[in-house]
């Protein structure tokens, strides 16, 4: 049997059981708690969110939280690197091209294209010099 309450918070089961029992007994007795004024509800809501914000901010700035986030990021990066290495090994064993191979081929083609264009420009200049009449 789980000790989690209705909200998945460990140890909250007795708390939720208390309030469920309370509201069940109140409704079965035909007694409803008085409805608070709208201003009171708004003040309670505001106080709740201010307290929640304050504690969340303190928690997120704590050393333990920052350390956990760093560790989580390090593990995610290590996992990504491990997956990339496994994919590269798999592609290499299947003799399939990798992204790095495709990038290298594209780089080589761009270099050849630049050399061909520079040669064509040079040939164009030379032909133009030959065709212009000398004075």
OpenMM code with the backbone's topology and positions (N, CA, C; nanometers):
from openmm import Vec3, app, unit

residues = "UNK UNK UNK UNK UNK UNK UNK UNK UNK UNK UNK UNK UNK UNK UNK UNK UNK UNK UNK UNK UNK UNK UNK UNK UNK UNK UNK UNK UNK UNK UNK UNK UNK UNK UNK UNK UNK UNK UNK UNK UNK UNK UNK UNK UNK UNK UNK UNK UNK UNK UNK UNK UNK UNK UNK UNK UNK UNK UNK UNK UNK UNK UNK UNK UNK UNK UNK UNK UNK UNK UNK UNK UNK UNK UNK UNK UNK UNK UNK UNK UNK UNK UNK UNK UNK UNK UNK UNK UNK UNK UNK UNK UNK UNK UNK UNK UNK UNK UNK UNK UNK UNK UNK UNK UNK UNK UNK UNK UNK UNK UNK UNK UNK UNK UNK UNK UNK UNK UNK UNK UNK UNK UNK UNK UNK UNK UNK UNK UNK UNK UNK UNK UNK UNK UNK".split()
positions = [
    Vec3(0.0836, -0.1180, 0.0000),
    Vec3(0.0000, 0.0000, 0.0000),
    Vec3(0.0882, 0.1245, 0.0000),
    Vec3(0.0539, 0.2195, -0.0829),
    Vec3(0.1358, 0.3397, -0.0989),
    Vec3(0.1083, 0.4386, 0.0130),
    Vec3(0.2121, 0.5098, 0.0519),
    Vec3(0.1962, 0.6140, 0.1534),
    Vec3(0.1756, 0.7495, 0.0886),
    Vec3(0.1712, 0.7527, -0.0465),
    Vec3(0.1493, 0.8788, -0.1158),
    Vec3(0.0030, 0.9182, -0.1026),
    Vec3(-0.0188, 1.0469, -0.0897),
    Vec3(-0.1549, 1.0965, -0.0847),
    Vec3(-0.2102, 1.1140, -0.2239),
    Vec3(-0.3205, 1.1837, -0.2328),
    Vec3(-0.3846, 1.2078, -0.3606),
    Vec3(-0.3017, 1.2932, -0.4536),
    Vec3(-0.2013, 1.3617, -0.4016),
    Vec3(-0.1214, 1.4518, -0.4838),
    Vec3(0.0166, 1.3971, -0.5146),
    Vec3(0.0436, 1.2735, -0.4804),
    Vec3(0.1720, 1.2130, -0.5085),
    Vec3(0.2828, 1.2607, -0.4170),
    Vec3(0.2470, 1.3221, -0.3025),
    Vec3(0.3465, 1.3714, -0.2085),
    Vec3(0.3622, 1.2676, -0.0985),
    Vec3(0.4837, 1.2135, -0.0808),
    Vec3(0.5020, 1.1130, 0.0236),
    Vec3(0.4607, 1.1661, 0.1608),
    Vec3(0.3867, 1.0844, 0.2355),
    Vec3(0.3459, 1.1217, 0.3694),
    Vec3(0.2225, 1.2089, 0.3761),
    Vec3(0.1618, 1.2427, 0.2609),
    Vec3(0.0456, 1.3309, 0.2635),
    Vec3(-0.0851, 1.2540, 0.2780),
    Vec3(-0.0793, 1.1217, 0.2780),
    Vec3(-0.2017, 1.0419, 0.2878),
    Vec3(-0.2787, 1.0706, 0.4161),
    Vec3(-0.2153, 1.0754, 0.5347),
    Vec3(-0.2919, 1.1080, 0.6556),
    Vec3(-0.3547, 1.2475, 0.6486),
    Vec3(-0.2824, 1.3423, 0.5861),
    Vec3(-0.3346, 1.4787, 0.5735),
    Vec3(-0.4592, 1.4812, 0.4862),
    Vec3(-0.4526, 1.4159, 0.3700),
    Vec3(-0.5690, 1.4149, 0.2817),
    Vec3(-0.6828, 1.3340, 0.3413),
    Vec3(-0.6508, 1.2282, 0.4132),
    Vec3(-0.7552, 1.1479, 0.4773),
    Vec3(-0.8290, 1.2316, 0.5820),
    Vec3(-0.7578, 1.3133, 0.6585),
    Vec3(-0.8194, 1.3991, 0.7586),
    Vec3(-0.9215, 1.4923, 0.6954),
    Vec3(-0.8787, 1.5620, 0.5889),
    Vec3(-0.9695, 1.6595, 0.5277),
    Vec3(-1.0819, 1.5921, 0.4510),
    Vec3(-1.0580, 1.4773, 0.3908),
    Vec3(-1.1653, 1.4044, 0.3225),
    Vec3(-1.2703, 1.3611, 0.4243),
    Vec3(-1.2262, 1.3103, 0.5375),
    Vec3(-1.3176, 1.2688, 0.6436),
    Vec3(-1.3952, 1.3897, 0.6967),
    Vec3(-1.3261, 1.5017, 0.7174),
    Vec3(-1.3906, 1.6224, 0.7686),
    Vec3(-1.5027, 1.6687, 0.6765),
    Vec3(-1.4721, 1.6826, 0.5468),
    Vec3(-1.5736, 1.7314, 0.4523),
    Vec3(-1.6863, 1.6299, 0.4350),
    Vec3(-1.6527, 1.5012, 0.4426),
    Vec3(-1.7568, 1.3988, 0.4331),
    Vec3(-1.8530, 1.4067, 0.5506),
    Vec3(-1.8005, 1.4226, 0.6709),
    Vec3(-1.8866, 1.4318, 0.7895),
    Vec3(-1.9697, 1.5606, 0.7890),
    Vec3(-1.9080, 1.6701, 0.7432),
    Vec3(-1.9812, 1.7975, 0.7389),
    Vec3(-2.0970, 1.7899, 0.6393),
    Vec3(-2.0711, 1.7320, 0.5225),
    Vec3(-2.1776, 1.7255, 0.4220),
    Vec3(-2.2856, 1.6258, 0.4625),
    Vec3(-2.2496, 1.5153, 0.5280),
    Vec3(-2.3506, 1.4180, 0.5696),
    Vec3(-2.4366, 1.4731, 0.6824),
    Vec3(-2.3819, 1.5643, 0.7627),
    Vec3(-2.4589, 1.6255, 0.8703),
    Vec3(-2.5440, 1.7405, 0.8196),
    Vec3(-2.5274, 1.7748, 0.6925),
    Vec3(-2.6045, 1.8851, 0.6361),
    Vec3(-2.5515, 2.0209, 0.6768),
    Vec3(-2.4315, 2.0239, 0.7270),
    Vec3(-2.3705, 2.1496, 0.7700),
    Vec3(-2.2627, 2.1869, 0.6689),
    Vec3(-2.2733, 2.3044, 0.6177),
    Vec3(-2.1705, 2.3522, 0.5259),
    Vec3(-2.0964, 2.4663, 0.5937),
    Vec3(-1.9667, 2.4728, 0.5792),
    Vec3(-1.8948, 2.5841, 0.6403),
    Vec3(-1.9382, 2.7156, 0.5764),
    Vec3(-1.9333, 2.8225, 0.6531),
    Vec3(-1.9756, 2.9512, 0.5969),
    Vec3(-1.8845, 2.9916, 0.4812),
    Vec3(-1.9453, 3.0528, 0.3822),
    Vec3(-1.8701, 3.0960, 0.2657),
    Vec3(-1.8010, 3.2284, 0.2981),
    Vec3(-1.6680, 3.2324, 0.2838),
    Vec3(-1.5977, 3.3570, 0.3162),
    Vec3(-1.6259, 3.4648, 0.2117),
    Vec3(-1.6030, 3.5877, 0.2526),
    Vec3(-1.6227, 3.7012, 0.1627),
    Vec3(-1.5216, 3.6941, 0.0483),
    Vec3(-1.5594, 3.7482, -0.0686),
    Vec3(-1.4663, 3.7448, -0.1829),
    Vec3(-1.3320, 3.8114, -0.1535),
    Vec3(-1.3332, 3.9175, -0.0722),
    Vec3(-1.2074, 3.9835, -0.0373),
    Vec3(-1.1172, 3.8900, 0.0427),
    Vec3(-1.1765, 3.8148, 0.1319),
    Vec3(-1.1001, 3.7216, 0.2141),
    Vec3(-1.0376, 3.6128, 0.1279),
    Vec3(-1.1160, 3.5625, 0.0330),
    Vec3(-1.0648, 3.4589, -0.0581),
    Vec3(-0.9484, 3.5139, -0.1392),
    Vec3(-0.9622, 3.6356, -0.1875),
    Vec3(-0.8564, 3.6977, -0.2675),
    Vec3(-0.7302, 3.7189, -0.1837),
    Vec3(-0.7464, 3.7616, -0.0585),
    Vec3(-0.6316, 3.7808, 0.0295),
    Vec3(-0.5623, 3.6487, 0.0594),
    Vec3(-0.6420, 3.5436, 0.0817),
    Vec3(-0.5843, 3.4118, 0.1077),
    Vec3(-0.5079, 3.3615, -0.0150),
    Vec3(-0.5675, 3.3806, -0.1321),
    Vec3(-0.5025, 3.3381, -0.2565),
    Vec3(-0.3714, 3.4129, -0.2764),
    Vec3(-0.3750, 3.5436, -0.2527),
    Vec3(-0.2550, 3.6251, -0.2697),
    Vec3(-0.1459, 3.5830, -0.1711),
    Vec3(-0.1848, 3.5612, -0.0452),
    Vec3(-0.0875, 3.5193, 0.0566),
    Vec3(-0.0279, 3.3831, 0.0214),
    Vec3(-0.1133, 3.2924, -0.0267),
    Vec3(-0.0654, 3.1599, -0.0649),
    Vec3(0.0370, 3.1693, -0.1776),
    Vec3(0.0057, 3.2455, -0.2820),
    Vec3(0.0977, 3.2555, -0.3950),
    Vec3(0.2255, 3.3304, -0.3598),
    Vec3(0.2164, 3.4297, -0.2718),
    Vec3(0.3373, 3.4998, -0.2279),
    Vec3(0.4292, 3.4053, -0.1499),
    Vec3(0.3693, 3.3259, -0.0607),
    Vec3(0.4488, 3.2302, 0.0167),
    Vec3(0.5088, 3.1237, -0.0748),
    Vec3(0.4289, 3.0759, -0.1685),
    Vec3(0.4768, 2.9750, -0.2631),
    Vec3(0.5920, 3.0302, -0.3471),
    Vec3(0.5772, 3.1528, -0.3934),
    Vec3(0.6826, 3.2168, -0.4729),
    Vec3(0.8104, 3.2329, -0.3922),
    Vec3(0.7955, 3.2784, -0.2676),
    Vec3(0.9126, 3.2999, -0.1818),
    Vec3(0.9879, 3.1694, -0.1573),
    Vec3(0.9151, 3.0659, -0.1235),
    Vec3(0.9808, 2.9387, -0.0932),
    Vec3(1.0384, 2.8725, -0.2186),
    Vec3(0.9682, 2.8855, -0.3306),
    Vec3(1.0213, 2.8299, -0.4557),
    Vec3(1.1495, 2.9026, -0.4958),
    Vec3(1.1508, 3.0344, -0.4791),
    Vec3(1.2697, 3.1129, -0.5119),
    Vec3(1.3867, 3.0736, -0.4221),
    Vec3(1.3594, 3.0592, -0.2921),
    Vec3(1.4654, 3.0179, -0.1997),
    Vec3(1.5182, 2.8788, -0.2358),
    Vec3(1.4277, 2.7900, -0.2694),
    Vec3(1.4691, 2.6541, -0.3043),
    Vec3(1.5529, 2.6529, -0.4320),
    Vec3(1.5097, 2.7279, -0.5332),
    Vec3(1.5807, 2.7271, -0.6609),
    Vec3(1.7163, 2.7965, -0.6530),
    Vec3(1.7366, 2.8790, -0.5514),
    Vec3(1.8666, 2.9440, -0.5326),
    Vec3(1.9558, 2.8667, -0.4361),
    Vec3(1.9036, 2.7612, -0.3793),
    Vec3(1.9819, 2.6844, -0.2817),
    Vec3(2.0947, 2.6082, -0.3508),
    Vec3(2.1970, 2.5828, -0.2741),
    Vec3(2.3137, 2.5112, -0.3259),
    Vec3(2.2771, 2.3692, -0.3681),
    Vec3(2.1892, 2.3064, -0.2917),
    Vec3(2.1487, 2.1682, -0.3235),
    Vec3(2.0772, 2.1616, -0.4575),
    Vec3(1.9870, 2.2564, -0.4833),
    Vec3(1.9140, 2.2577, -0.6102),
    Vec3(2.0088, 2.2853, -0.7270),
    Vec3(2.0965, 2.3834, -0.7105),
    Vec3(2.1904, 2.4166, -0.8177),
    Vec3(2.2843, 2.2998, -0.8463),
    Vec3(2.3275, 2.2307, -0.7417),
    Vec3(2.4141, 2.1140, -0.7599),
    Vec3(2.3389, 2.0026, -0.8331),
    Vec3(2.2122, 1.9822, -0.7956),
    Vec3(2.1310, 1.8793, -0.8621),
    Vec3(2.1096, 1.9137, -1.0095),
    Vec3(2.0875, 2.0407, -1.0395),
    Vec3(2.0700, 2.0826, -1.1791),
    Vec3(2.1986, 2.0629, -1.2585),
    Vec3(2.3126, 2.0956, -1.1984),
    Vec3(2.4412, 2.0766, -1.2658),
    Vec3(2.4647, 1.9287, -1.2924),
    Vec3(2.4391, 1.8469, -1.1913),
    Vec3(2.4578, 1.7023, -1.2077),
    Vec3(2.3642, 1.6479, -1.3156),
    Vec3(2.2412, 1.6957, -1.3181),
    Vec3(2.1452, 1.6521, -1.4186),
    Vec3(2.1918, 1.6915, -1.5592),
    Vec3(2.2425, 1.8135, -1.5733),
    Vec3(2.2908, 1.8603, -1.7037),
    Vec3(2.4131, 1.7804, -1.7471),
    Vec3(2.5043, 1.7539, -1.6547),
    Vec3(2.6229, 1.6744, -1.6872),
    Vec3(2.5838, 1.5344, -1.7333),
    Vec3(2.4874, 1.4755, -1.6640),
    Vec3(2.4426, 1.3408, -1.7014),
    Vec3(2.3728, 1.3415, -1.8377),
    Vec3(2.2960, 1.4454, -1.8649),
    Vec3(2.2284, 1.4552, -1.9950),
    Vec3(2.3305, 1.4687, -2.1075),
    Vec3(2.4335, 1.5507, -2.0860),
    Vec3(2.5368, 1.5669, -2.1879),
    Vec3(2.6163, 1.4373, -2.2080),
    Vec3(2.6464, 1.3687, -2.0991),
    Vec3(2.7187, 1.2416, -2.1097),
    Vec3(2.6344, 1.1383, -2.1826),
    Vec3(2.5052, 1.1356, -2.1541),
    Vec3(2.4150, 1.0420, -2.2223),
    Vec3(2.4085, 1.0732, -2.3709),
    Vec3(2.3983, 1.2012, -2.4057),
    Vec3(2.3932, 1.2406, -2.5461),
    Vec3(2.5218, 1.2012, -2.6183),
    Vec3(2.6361, 1.2216, -2.5548),
    Vec3(2.7636, 1.1837, -2.6142),
    Vec3(2.7718, 1.0322, -2.6323),
    Vec3(2.7246, 0.9575, -2.5344),
    Vec3(2.7250, 0.8114, -2.5435),
    Vec3(2.6362, 0.7636, -2.6596),
    Vec3(2.5187, 0.8252, -2.6749),
    Vec3(2.4280, 0.7887, -2.7842),
    Vec3(2.4918, 0.8233, -2.9190),
    Vec3(2.5547, 0.9404, -2.9281),
    Vec3(2.6207, 0.9792, -3.0531),
    Vec3(2.7316, 0.8805, -3.0900),
    Vec3(2.8111, 0.8385, -2.9907),
    Vec3(2.9171, 0.7414, -3.0183),
    Vec3(2.8594, 0.6077, -3.0619),
    Vec3(2.7519, 0.5653, -2.9988),
    Vec3(2.6889, 0.4383, -3.0369),
    Vec3(2.6335, 0.4466, -3.1794),
    Vec3(2.5741, 0.5606, -3.2139),
    Vec3(2.5212, 0.5789, -3.3502),
    Vec3(2.6349, 0.5788, -3.4525),
    Vec3(2.7455, 0.6451, -3.4198),
    Vec3(2.8587, 0.6484, -3.5119),
    Vec3(2.9168, 0.5091, -3.5312),
    Vec3(2.9281, 0.4325, -3.4238),
    Vec3(2.9776, 0.2950, -3.4357),
    Vec3(2.8832, 0.2101, -3.5193),
    Vec3(2.7542, 0.2272, -3.4985),
    Vec3(2.6550, 0.1529, -3.5759),
    Vec3(2.6612, 0.1869, -3.7240),
    Vec3(2.6723, 0.3152, -3.7547),
    Vec3(2.6822, 0.3565, -3.8949),
    Vec3(2.8130, 0.3082, -3.9568),
    Vec3(2.9204, 0.3129, -3.8808),
    Vec3(3.0496, 0.2665, -3.9323),
    Vec3(3.0458, 0.1163, -3.9587),
    Vec3(2.9838, 0.0399, -3.8692),
    Vec3(2.9775, -0.1052, -3.8906),
    Vec3(2.8852, -0.1398, -4.0071),
    Vec3(2.7865, -0.0548, -4.0338),
    Vec3(2.6975, -0.0768, -4.1488),
    Vec3(2.7549, -0.0133, -4.2755),
    Vec3(2.8700, 0.0492, -4.2636),
    Vec3(2.9371, 0.1201, -4.3729),
    Vec3(2.8444, 0.2252, -4.4349),
    Vec3(2.7694, 0.2919, -4.3486),
    Vec3(2.6807, 0.3999, -4.3926),
    Vec3(2.7482, 0.5335, -4.3619),
    Vec3(2.7237, 0.6340, -4.4444),
    Vec3(2.7863, 0.7642, -4.4194),
    Vec3(2.7245, 0.8322, -4.2978),
    Vec3(2.8086, 0.9020, -4.2242),
    Vec3(2.7630, 0.9773, -4.1079),
    Vec3(2.7411, 1.1225, -4.1474),
    Vec3(2.6898, 1.2001, -4.0585),
    Vec3(2.6705, 1.3428, -4.0849),
    Vec3(2.8049, 1.4106, -4.1084),
    Vec3(2.9053, 1.3689, -4.0318),
    Vec3(3.0388, 1.4266, -4.0493),
    Vec3(3.0916, 1.3971, -4.1899),
    Vec3(3.0637, 1.2758, -4.2397),
    Vec3(3.1062, 1.2418, -4.3755),
    Vec3(3.0378, 1.3326, -4.4771),
    Vec3(2.9075, 1.3527, -4.4616),
    Vec3(2.8326, 1.4380, -4.5544),
    Vec3(2.8824, 1.5824, -4.5463),
    Vec3(2.9091, 1.6309, -4.4246),
    Vec3(2.9616, 1.7672, -4.4092),
    Vec3(3.0987, 1.7814, -4.4758),
    Vec3(3.1823, 1.6778, -4.4632),
    Vec3(3.3155, 1.6812, -4.5248),
    Vec3(3.3038, 1.6853, -4.6771),
    Vec3(3.2150, 1.6042, -4.7330),
    Vec3(3.1951, 1.6031, -4.8790),
    Vec3(3.1441, 1.7397, -4.9252),
    Vec3(3.0493, 1.7979, -4.8513),
    Vec3(2.9970, 1.9298, -4.8883),
    Vec3(3.1074, 2.0346, -4.8841),
    Vec3(3.1946, 2.0261, -4.7858),
    Vec3(3.3070, 2.1194, -4.7753),
    Vec3(3.4014, 2.1042, -4.8935),
    Vec3(3.4305, 1.9806, -4.9318),
    Vec3(3.5170, 1.9567, -5.0477),
    Vec3(3.4549, 2.0105, -5.1759),
    Vec3(3.3250, 1.9898, -5.1930),
    Vec3(3.2557, 2.0386, -5.3135),
    Vec3(3.2577, 2.1911, -5.3170),
    Vec3(3.2364, 2.2554, -5.2035),
    Vec3(3.2422, 2.4025, -5.1989),
    Vec3(3.3816, 2.4533, -5.2365),
    Vec3(3.4851, 2.3852, -5.1877),
    Vec3(3.6214, 2.4249, -5.2222),
    Vec3(3.6478, 2.4107, -5.3712),
    Vec3(3.6015, 2.2996, -5.4292),
    Vec3(3.6198, 2.2799, -5.5737),
    Vec3(3.5421, 2.3846, -5.6517),
    Vec3(3.4223, 2.4167, -5.6055),
    Vec3(3.3410, 2.5168, -5.6730),
    Vec3(3.4114, 2.6522, -5.6728),
    Vec3(3.4689, 2.6897, -5.5604),
    Vec3(3.5408, 2.8172, -5.5526),
    Vec3(3.6613, 2.8186, -5.6461),
    Vec3(3.7343, 2.7068, -5.6508),
    Vec3(3.8509, 2.7013, -5.7407),
    Vec3(3.8081, 2.7089, -5.8870),
    Vec3(3.7017, 2.6390, -5.9240),
    Vec3(3.6534, 2.6418, -6.0634),
    Vec3(3.6075, 2.7822, -6.0996),
    Vec3(3.5339, 2.8478, -6.0091),
    Vec3(3.4874, 2.9835, -6.0388),
    Vec3(3.6033, 3.0813, -6.0524),
    Vec3(3.7050, 3.0675, -5.9681),
    Vec3(3.8196, 3.1588, -5.9807),
    Vec3(3.8932, 3.1346, -6.1124),
    Vec3(3.9054, 3.0084, -6.1547),
    Vec3(3.9699, 2.9785, -6.2832),
    Vec3(3.8878, 3.0350, -6.3988),
    Vec3(3.7546, 3.0217, -6.3917),
    Vec3(3.6689, 3.0764, -6.4982),
    Vec3(3.6816, 3.2283, -6.5054),
    Vec3(3.6871, 3.2929, -6.3894),
    Vec3(3.7053, 3.4390, -6.3898),
    Vec3(3.8393, 3.4761, -6.4521),
    Vec3(3.9423, 3.4006, -6.4182),
    Vec3(4.0746, 3.4274, -6.4749),
    Vec3(4.0730, 3.4066, -6.6266),
    Vec3(4.0120, 3.2977, -6.6725),
    Vec3(4.0034, 3.2731, -6.8164),
    Vec3(3.9220, 3.3814, -6.8861),
    Vec3(3.8142, 3.4274, -6.8199),
    Vec3(3.7336, 3.5356, -6.8772),
    Vec3(3.8147, 3.6618, -6.8940),
    Vec3(3.8984, 3.6939, -6.7950),
    Vec3(3.9841, 3.8123, -6.8050),
    Vec3(4.0856, 3.7963, -6.9186),
    Vec3(4.1410, 3.6775, -6.9317),
    Vec3(4.2411, 3.6542, -7.0369),
    Vec3(4.1778, 3.6632, -7.1760),
    Vec3(4.0577, 3.6080, -7.1920),
    Vec3(3.9880, 3.6160, -7.3212),
    Vec3(3.9535, 3.7602, -7.3520),
    Vec3(3.9101, 3.8323, -7.2514),
    Vec3(3.8764, 3.9726, -7.2708),
    Vec3(3.9992, 4.0513, -7.3144),
    Vec3(4.1165, 4.0221, -7.2579),
    Vec3(4.2393, 4.0899, -7.2973),
    Vec3(4.2764, 4.0567, -7.4413),
    Vec3(4.2518, 3.9326, -7.4819),
    Vec3(4.2837, 3.8927, -7.6190),
    Vec3(4.1896, 3.9579, -7.7190),
    Vec3(4.0652, 3.9769, -7.6820),
    Vec3(3.9666, 4.0309, -7.7758),
    Vec3(3.9712, 4.1830, -7.7861),
    Vec3(4.0232, 4.2492, -7.6873),
    Vec3(4.0289, 4.3954, -7.6954),
    Vec3(4.1420, 4.4354, -7.7899),
    Vec3(4.1133, 4.5281, -7.8832),
    Vec3(4.2172, 4.5720, -7.9778),
    Vec3(4.3245, 4.6536, -7.9057),
    Vec3(4.4456, 4.6285, -7.9467),
    Vec3(4.5570, 4.7012, -7.8864),
    Vec3(4.5799, 4.8270, -7.9664),
    Vec3(4.6066, 4.9341, -7.9007),
    Vec3(4.6269, 5.0634, -7.9660),
    Vec3(4.7708, 5.0963, -7.9798),
] * unit.nanometer
topology = app.Topology()
chain = topology.addChain("A")
for resn in residues:
    res = topology.addResidue(resn, chain)
    for name in ("N", "CA", "C"):
        topology.addAtom(name, app.Element.getBySymbol(name[0]), res)
